[in-house]
Protein backbone atom coordinates (compact mmCIF):
# COMPACT_ATOMS: atom_id res chain seq x y z
CA UNK A 1 0.00 0.00 0.00
CA UNK A 2 2.20 2.87 -1.28
CA UNK A 3 -0.04 5.74 -0.06
CA UNK A 4 -2.38 6.35 2.88
CA UNK A 5 -5.77 4.73 2.57
CA UNK A 6 -9.23 5.95 3.54
CA UNK A 7 -11.45 2.92 4.11
CA UNK A 8 -15.11 2.82 5.04
CA UNK A 9 -16.82 -0.14 6.65
CA UNK A 10 -20.26 0.96 5.46
CA UNK A 11 -23.08 -1.16 6.78
CA UNK A 12 -26.86 -1.02 6.93
CA UNK A 13 -27.16 1.18 10.01
CA UNK A 14 -23.65 2.53 10.70
CA UNK A 15 -20.50 3.59 8.92
CA UNK A 16 -16.93 3.58 10.22
CA UNK A 17 -14.17 5.45 8.41
CA UNK A 18 -10.47 4.77 8.91
CA UNK A 19 -7.38 6.63 7.81
CA UNK A 20 -4.73 3.93 7.46
CA UNK A 21 -1.05 4.78 7.15
CA UNK A 22 1.41 3.24 4.74
CA UNK A 23 2.55 0.82 7.46
CA UNK A 24 -1.02 -0.37 8.11
CA UNK A 25 -1.59 1.54 11.34
CA UNK A 26 -4.82 3.44 11.99
CA UNK A 27 -4.03 7.16 12.05
CA UNK A 28 -7.58 8.41 12.54
CA UNK A 29 -11.13 7.11 12.47
CA UNK A 30 -14.74 8.25 12.46
CA UNK A 31 -18.03 6.56 13.37
CA UNK A 32 -21.43 7.75 12.16
CA UNK A 33 -25.04 6.57 12.24
CA UNK A 34 -25.15 6.99 8.48
CA UNK A 35 -25.73 3.44 7.28
CA UNK A 36 -27.00 2.83 3.77
CA UNK A 37 -30.63 2.65 4.89
CA UNK A 38 -30.46 6.32 5.91
CA UNK A 39 -29.04 7.51 2.57
CA UNK A 40 -31.55 8.63 -0.07
CA UNK A 41 -31.18 7.76 -3.74
CA UNK A 42 -28.28 9.71 -5.21
CA UNK A 43 -27.17 10.81 -1.75
CA UNK A 44 -24.05 8.70 -1.30
CA UNK A 45 -21.48 11.31 -2.37
CA UNK A 46 -22.94 13.73 0.17
CA UNK A 47 -23.06 11.00 2.81
CA UNK A 48 -19.39 10.20 2.20
CA UNK A 49 -18.58 13.89 2.62
CA UNK A 50 -20.44 13.96 5.94
CA UNK A 51 -18.71 10.82 7.20
CA UNK A 52 -15.16 11.19 5.92
CA UNK A 53 -14.88 14.40 3.93
CA UNK A 54 -12.42 15.92 6.39
CA UNK A 55 -10.16 12.88 6.11
CA UNK A 56 -10.26 13.20 2.33
CA UNK A 57 -9.41 16.89 2.32
CA UNK A 58 -6.52 16.38 4.72
CA UNK A 59 -5.19 13.45 2.66
CA UNK A 60 -5.93 14.19 -1.01
CA UNK A 61 -3.42 11.58 -2.17
CA UNK A 62 -5.13 8.72 -0.29
CA UNK A 63 -6.87 5.91 -2.12
CA UNK A 64 -10.49 5.35 -1.04
CA UNK A 65 -11.96 1.90 -0.51
CA UNK A 66 -15.60 1.25 0.47
CA UNK A 67 -16.62 -2.13 1.88
CA UNK A 68 -19.82 -3.67 3.20
CA UNK A 69 -23.45 -3.08 2.30
CA UNK A 70 -22.53 0.08 0.38
CA UNK A 71 -21.94 -2.33 -2.51
CA UNK A 72 -25.34 -3.99 -2.22
CA UNK A 73 -28.41 -3.51 -4.39
CA UNK A 74 -29.60 -0.78 -2.00
CA UNK A 75 -26.17 0.84 -1.70
CA UNK A 76 -24.18 3.31 -3.76
CA UNK A 77 -23.67 0.86 -6.60
CA UNK A 78 -24.30 -2.87 -6.80
CA UNK A 79 -20.97 -4.65 -6.96
CA UNK A 80 -21.70 -8.19 -8.20
CA UNK A 81 -20.71 -11.12 -6.03
CA UNK A 82 -17.45 -12.89 -6.81
CA UNK A 83 -17.91 -16.66 -6.87
CA UNK A 84 -15.81 -18.82 -4.57
CA UNK A 85 -13.06 -19.89 -4.63
CA UNK A 86 -11.71 -16.33 -4.61
CA UNK A 87 -8.31 -14.84 -3.80
CA UNK A 88 -7.74 -11.33 -2.43
CA UNK A 89 -6.53 -10.25 -5.87
CA UNK A 90 -9.71 -11.56 -7.52
CA UNK A 91 -11.88 -9.76 -4.97
CA UNK A 92 -10.00 -6.49 -5.47
CA UNK A 93 -10.17 -6.79 -9.26
CA UNK A 94 -13.98 -6.95 -9.12
CA UNK A 95 -14.30 -3.61 -7.31
CA UNK A 96 -16.34 -0.90 -9.01
CA UNK A 97 -15.45 2.78 -9.28
CA UNK A 98 -17.74 5.54 -8.03
CA UNK A 99 -17.21 9.30 -8.12
CA UNK A 100 -17.10 11.60 -5.11
CA UNK A 101 -18.43 15.15 -5.00
CA UNK A 102 -15.00 16.54 -5.82
CA UNK A 103 -14.71 14.33 -8.92
CA UNK A 104 -12.19 11.89 -7.49
CA UNK A 105 -12.76 8.14 -7.57
CA UNK A 106 -13.39 5.58 -4.86
CA UNK A 107 -13.61 1.79 -5.18
CA UNK A 108 -16.59 -0.21 -3.90
CA UNK A 109 -15.63 -3.78 -3.02
CA UNK A 110 -17.80 -6.74 -4.06
CA UNK A 111 -19.19 -9.50 -1.89
CA UNK A 112 -18.75 -13.26 -2.31
CA UNK A 113 -21.09 -16.04 -3.34
CA UNK A 114 -20.85 -19.74 -2.69
CA UNK A 115 -22.85 -22.62 -4.16
CA UNK A 116 -22.37 -25.79 -2.13
CA UNK A 117 -25.82 -27.23 -2.68
CA UNK A 118 -27.45 -24.14 -1.17
CA UNK A 119 -26.56 -20.75 -2.63
CA UNK A 120 -25.06 -18.39 -0.05
CA UNK A 121 -23.73 -14.83 -0.05
CA UNK A 122 -21.70 -12.50 2.12
CA UNK A 123 -20.95 -8.81 1.78
CA UNK A 124 -18.39 -7.17 4.05
CA UNK A 125 -17.26 -10.27 5.92
CA UNK A 126 -14.91 -11.25 3.09
CA UNK A 127 -12.78 -8.21 3.92
CA UNK A 128 -12.39 -9.47 7.50
CA UNK A 129 -11.46 -12.96 6.29
CA UNK A 130 -8.82 -11.50 3.98
CA UNK A 131 -7.49 -9.51 6.95
CA UNK A 132 -6.70 -12.71 8.83
CA UNK A 133 -3.96 -13.47 6.29
CA UNK A 134 -4.66 -17.20 6.35
CA UNK A 135 -3.05 -19.64 3.98
CA UNK A 136 -5.22 -22.48 5.27
CA UNK A 137 -7.76 -22.29 8.07
CA UNK A 138 -11.27 -21.44 9.21
CA UNK A 139 -12.77 -18.05 10.04
CA UNK A 140 -15.79 -17.67 12.33
CA UNK A 141 -17.53 -14.30 12.20
CA UNK A 142 -20.42 -14.13 14.69
CA UNK A 143 -23.31 -11.73 14.23
CA UNK A 144 -26.94 -11.45 13.31
CA UNK A 145 -26.14 -13.74 10.40
CA UNK A 146 -22.93 -15.50 11.41
CA UNK A 147 -20.46 -16.61 8.76
CA UNK A 148 -17.98 -19.48 8.71
CA UNK A 149 -15.44 -19.45 5.89
CA UNK A 150 -12.81 -21.96 4.79
CA UNK A 151 -9.52 -20.70 3.37
CA UNK A 152 -7.30 -23.01 1.34
CA UNK A 153 -4.13 -21.92 -0.40
CA UNK A 154 -4.89 -18.30 0.46
CA UNK A 155 -8.28 -18.40 -1.29
CA UNK A 156 -11.72 -18.35 0.30
CA UNK A 157 -13.02 -21.63 -1.08
CA UNK A 158 -16.44 -21.84 0.59
CA UNK A 159 -18.52 -20.46 3.43
CA UNK A 160 -21.83 -20.88 5.22
CA UNK A 161 -24.23 -18.47 6.93
CA UNK A 162 -26.20 -19.07 10.12
CA UNK A 163 -29.15 -16.96 11.33
CA UNK A 164 -28.03 -17.35 14.92
CA UNK A 165 -28.37 -13.77 16.12
CA UNK A 166 -31.68 -13.19 14.38
CA UNK A 167 -33.21 -16.44 15.64
CA UNK A 168 -32.05 -15.58 19.17
CA UNK A 169 -33.89 -12.26 18.94
CA UNK A 170 -37.05 -13.95 17.68
CA UNK A 171 -37.04 -16.58 20.41
CA UNK A 172 -36.07 -14.21 23.21
CA UNK A 173 -38.45 -11.38 22.32
CA UNK A 174 -41.29 -12.80 20.23
CA UNK A 175 -41.87 -16.44 21.19
CA UNK A 176 -43.69 -18.04 24.10
CA UNK A 177 -40.32 -18.17 25.86
CA UNK A 178 -40.30 -14.39 26.18
CA UNK A 179 -43.15 -14.58 28.72
CA UNK A 180 -40.91 -16.35 31.22
CA UNK A 181 -37.64 -14.62 30.40
CA UNK A 182 -36.25 -12.02 32.80
CA UNK A 183 -33.12 -9.91 32.85
CA UNK A 184 -30.18 -11.96 34.19
CA UNK A 185 -29.12 -11.29 37.76
CA UNK A 186 -26.46 -12.87 39.94
CA UNK A 187 -25.49 -16.28 38.58
CA UNK A 188 -28.27 -16.33 35.98
CA UNK A 189 -25.98 -15.76 33.00
CA UNK A 190 -23.49 -18.46 33.99
CA UNK A 191 -26.32 -20.87 34.83
CA UNK A 192 -28.08 -20.28 31.53
CA UNK A 193 -24.86 -20.62 29.51
CA UNK A 194 -23.97 -23.93 31.14
CA UNK A 195 -27.46 -25.30 30.59
CA UNK A 196 -27.62 -24.10 26.98
CA UNK A 197 -24.33 -25.70 26.00
CA UNK A 198 -25.34 -28.96 27.68
CA UNK A 199 -28.75 -28.92 25.98
CA UNK A 200 -27.13 -28.54 22.55
CA UNK A 201 -25.41 -31.91 23.06
CA UNK A 202 -28.64 -33.79 23.78
CA UNK A 203 -30.22 -35.84 20.97
CA UNK A 204 -33.50 -33.90 20.73
CA UNK A 205 -32.11 -31.16 18.49
CA UNK A 206 -32.66 -27.41 18.53
CA UNK A 207 -36.47 -27.32 18.61
CA UNK A 208 -36.74 -29.70 21.53
CA UNK A 209 -33.93 -27.99 23.46
CA UNK A 210 -35.47 -24.54 22.90
CA UNK A 211 -38.79 -25.63 24.40
CA UNK A 212 -36.91 -26.93 27.43
CA UNK A 213 -36.23 -23.31 28.37
CA UNK A 214 -39.94 -23.03 29.12
CA UNK A 215 -40.45 -26.36 30.87
CA UNK A 216 -37.35 -25.97 33.05
CA UNK A 217 -38.60 -22.61 34.34
CA UNK A 218 -42.11 -23.95 34.91
CA UNK A 219 -40.64 -26.82 36.91
CA UNK A 220 -38.63 -24.41 39.05
CA UNK A 221 -35.36 -25.91 37.85
CA UNK A 222 -34.14 -22.80 36.00
CA UNK A 223 -34.57 -19.10 36.73
CA UNK A 224 -36.30 -16.74 34.32
CA UNK A 225 -33.09 -14.71 34.19
CA UNK A 226 -31.27 -17.71 32.75
CA UNK A 227 -33.58 -18.04 29.73
CA UNK A 228 -31.77 -15.51 27.51
CA UNK A 229 -28.26 -16.85 28.22
CA UNK A 230 -29.61 -20.41 27.81
CA UNK A 231 -31.00 -19.64 24.35
CA UNK A 232 -27.88 -17.76 23.28
CA UNK A 233 -25.52 -20.56 24.32
CA UNK A 234 -27.82 -23.21 22.86
CA UNK A 235 -27.88 -21.51 19.46
CA UNK A 236 -24.14 -20.80 19.42
CA UNK A 237 -23.31 -24.40 20.36
CA UNK A 238 -25.66 -25.67 17.64
CA UNK A 239 -24.00 -23.34 15.14
CA UNK A 240 -20.54 -24.63 16.06
CA UNK A 241 -21.70 -28.24 15.74
CA UNK A 242 -23.16 -27.52 12.31
CA UNK A 243 -19.98 -25.76 11.17
CA UNK A 244 -17.93 -28.72 12.33
CA UNK A 245 -20.16 -31.06 10.34
CA UNK A 246 -19.77 -28.89 7.24
CA UNK A 247 -16.08 -28.00 7.42
CA UNK A 248 -14.49 -30.87 9.34
CA UNK A 249 -12.07 -30.56 12.22
CA UNK A 250 -11.92 -26.73 12.23
CA UNK A 251 -8.12 -26.60 12.45
CA UNK A 252 -6.43 -23.19 12.61
CA UNK A 253 -9.67 -21.55 13.67
CA UNK A 254 -9.84 -17.77 13.97
CA UNK A 255 -12.73 -16.10 15.81
CA UNK A 256 -13.41 -12.54 14.63
CA UNK A 257 -15.32 -11.01 17.51
CA UNK A 258 -15.14 -8.80 20.57
CA UNK A 259 -17.21 -8.05 23.65
CA UNK A 260 -20.11 -10.34 24.53
CA UNK A 261 -19.86 -12.31 21.28
CA UNK A 262 -16.20 -13.09 21.87
CA UNK A 263 -17.04 -14.37 25.33
CA UNK A 264 -20.06 -16.40 24.22
CA UNK A 265 -18.36 -18.05 21.25
CA UNK A 266 -15.11 -18.52 23.14
CA UNK A 267 -16.96 -20.36 25.90
CA UNK A 268 -18.85 -22.59 23.46
CA UNK A 269 -15.70 -23.34 21.42
CA UNK A 270 -13.86 -24.34 24.58
CA UNK A 271 -16.74 -26.62 25.57
CA UNK A 272 -16.49 -28.23 22.14
CA UNK A 273 -12.75 -28.78 22.62
CA UNK A 274 -11.79 -26.33 19.86
CA UNK A 275 -8.75 -24.09 20.11
CA UNK A 276 -8.96 -20.72 18.39
CA UNK A 277 -7.23 -17.40 17.92
CA UNK A 278 -9.26 -14.27 18.72
CA UNK A 279 -9.06 -11.26 16.40
CA UNK A 280 -11.12 -8.09 16.80
CA UNK A 281 -13.35 -7.09 13.86
CA UNK A 282 -11.57 -3.73 13.62
CA UNK A 283 -8.13 -5.31 13.38
CA UNK A 284 -9.35 -7.77 10.74
CA UNK A 285 -11.06 -5.02 8.73
CA UNK A 286 -8.04 -2.71 8.73
CA UNK A 287 -5.68 -5.51 7.69
CA UNK A 288 -8.16 -6.70 5.06
CA UNK A 289 -8.72 -3.38 3.32
CA UNK A 290 -4.98 -2.70 3.36
CA UNK A 291 -4.38 -6.04 1.62
CA UNK A 292 -7.15 -5.46 -0.91
CA UNK A 293 -5.95 -1.90 -1.61
CA UNK A 294 -2.54 -3.32 -2.47
CA UNK A 295 -4.20 -5.65 -4.97
CA UNK A 296 -6.32 -3.02 -6.74
CA UNK A 297 -5.69 -2.80 -10.48
CA UNK A 298 -3.47 0.12 -11.44
Rosetta blueprint (number, residue, H / E / L):
1 X L
2 X L
3 X L
4 X L
5 X E
6 X E
7 X E
8 X E
9 X E
10 X E
11 X L
12 X L
13 X L
14 X L
15 X E
16 X E
17 X E
18 X E
19 X E
20 X E
21 X L
22 X L
23 X L
24 X L
25 X L
26 X E
27 X E
28 X E
29 X E
30 X E
31 X E
32 X E
33 X L
34 X L
35 X L
36 X H
37 X H
38 X H
39 X L
40 X L
41 X L
42 X L
43 X L
44 X H
45 X H
46 X H
47 X H
48 X H
49 X H
50 X H
51 X H
52 X H
53 X H
54 X H
55 X H
56 X H
57 X H
58 X H
59 X L
60 X L
61 X L
62 X L
63 X E
64 X E
65 X E
66 X E
67 X E
68 X E
69 X H
70 X H
71 X H
72 X L
73 X L
74 X L
75 X L
76 X L
77 X L
78 X L
79 X L
80 X L
81 X L
82 X E
83 X E
84 X L
85 X L
86 X E
87 X L
88 X H
89 X H
90 X H
91 X H
92 X H
93 X H
94 X L
95 X L
96 X E
97 X E
98 X E
99 X E
100 X L
101 X L
102 X L
103 X L
104 X L
105 X E
106 X E
107 X E
108 X E
109 X L
110 X L
111 X L
112 X E
113 X E
114 X E
115 X E
116 X L
117 X L
118 X L
119 X E
120 X E
121 X E
122 X E
123 X L
124 X L
125 X H
126 X H
127 X H
128 X H
129 X H
130 X H
131 X H
132 X L
133 X L
134 X L
135 X L
136 X L
137 X E
138 X E
139 X E
140 X E
141 X E
142 X L
143 X L
144 X L
145 X L
146 X E
147 X E
148 X E
149 X E
150 X E
151 X E
152 X E
153 X L
154 X L
155 X E
156 X E
157 X E
158 X E
159 X E
160 X E
161 X E
162 X E
163 X L
164 X H
165 X H
166 X H
167 X H
168 X H
169 X H
170 X H
171 X H
172 X H
173 X H
174 X H
175 X L
176 X H
177 X H
178 X H
179 X H
180 X L
181 X L
182 X L
183 X L
184 X L
185 X L
186 X L
187 X L
188 X H
189 X H
190 X H
191 X H
192 X H
193 X H
194 X H
195 X H
196 X H
197 X H
198 X H
199 X H
200 X H
201 X L
202 X L
203 X L
204 X L
205 X H
206 X H
207 X H
208 X H
209 X H
210 X H
211 X H
212 X H
213 X H
214 X H
215 X H
216 X H
217 X H
218 X H
219 X L
220 X L
221 X L
222 X L
223 X L
224 X H
225 X H
226 X H
227 X H
228 X H
229 X H
230 X H
231 X H
232 X H
233 X H
234 X H
235 X H
236 X H
237 X H
238 X H
239 X H
240 X H
241 X H
242 X H
243 X H
244 X H
245 X H
246 X H
247 X H
248 X L
249 X L
250 X L
251 X L
252 X L
253 X E
254 X E
255 X E
256 X E
257 X L
258 X L
259 X H
260 X H
261 X H
262 X H
263 X H
264 X H
265 X H
266 X H
267 X H
268 X H
269 X H
270 X H
271 X H
272 X L
273 X L
274 X L
275 X L
276 X L
277 X E
278 X E
279 X E
280 X L
281 X H
282 X H
283 X H
284 X H
285 X H
286 X H
287 X H
288 X H
289 X H
290 X H
291 X H
292 X H
293 X H
294 X H
295 X L
296 X L
297 X L
298 X L
